[in-house]
Amino acid sequence: MSQSKSSDVIHIHPDDNVCVALRPLSTGTSVRAGKGEVCLTGQVNAGHKIALREIAESDPVLTVSYT
């Protein structure tokens, strides 16, 4: 498992429940942003969102605290 660098993702607002990959990230990479830390279960391409905590189907995805 590899650890992502802070420059690998962007997490703009503390209330956001996702961050955005700034470069391709490999399966098994540990991503830490804000109050969340997750281990990627698959490849994530640059520009894609990564959930930092479980998000129910009925919950909004927050980016810059907007849905």
C-alpha positions in Angstrom: 0.0 0.0 0.0 1.4 3.4 -0.9 0.6 6.7 0.8 -0.7 9.6 -1.3 1.0 13.0 -1.0 -1.0 16.1 -0.3 -0.4 17.2 -3.9 -2.1 14.0 -5.2 -5.6 15.2 -4.2 -7.4 18.5 -3.5 -9.9 18.9 -0.7 -11.1 22.5 -0.6 -13.6 22.8 2.2 -13.7 21.0 5.6 -17.3 20.1 5.1 -16.7 18.4 1.7 -17.2 14.6 1.8 -15.1 14.0 -1.3 -11.7 15.1 -2.6 -10.6 15.2 -6.2 -7.6 13.2 -7.6 -5.0 15.5 -9.3 -3.2 12.6 -10.9 -3.9 8.9 -11.5 -3.8 7.0 -8.3 -3.3 3.2 -8.0 -5.3 0.6 -6.3 -4.2 0.3 -2.7 -3.1 3.9 -2.3 -4.0 5.4 1.0 -5.6 8.8 0.6 -5.8 11.3 3.5 -7.7 14.6 3.1 -9.5 16.7 5.7 -10.8 14.4 8.4 -11.0 11.4 6.2 -8.6 8.6 5.1 -9.4 5.8 2.7 -7.6 3.0 0.9 -8.4 3.0 -2.8 -10.1 -0.3 -3.9 -9.5 0.5 -7.6 -7.6 2.9 -9.9 -8.7 6.5 -9.8 -8.1 8.7 -12.8 -7.1 12.4 -12.5 -10.2 14.6 -12.0 -12.3 11.9 -10.4 -13.9 12.3 -7.0 -12.9 10.1 -4.0 -15.4 9.6 -1.2 -13.7 10.3 2.2 -16.5 8.6 4.1 -19.5 6.5 3.4 -22.1 8.5 1.5 -25.6 7.1 1.5 -27.5 7.0 -1.8 -29.8 9.7 -0.5 -27.0 12.0 0.8 -25.5 14.7 -1.4 -21.9 14.6 -2.6 -20.4 17.8 -1.3 -17.6 19.6 -3.3 -16.7 23.0 -1.9 -19.7 22.4 0.4 -22.2 22.6 -2.5 -24.1 19.7 -4.0 
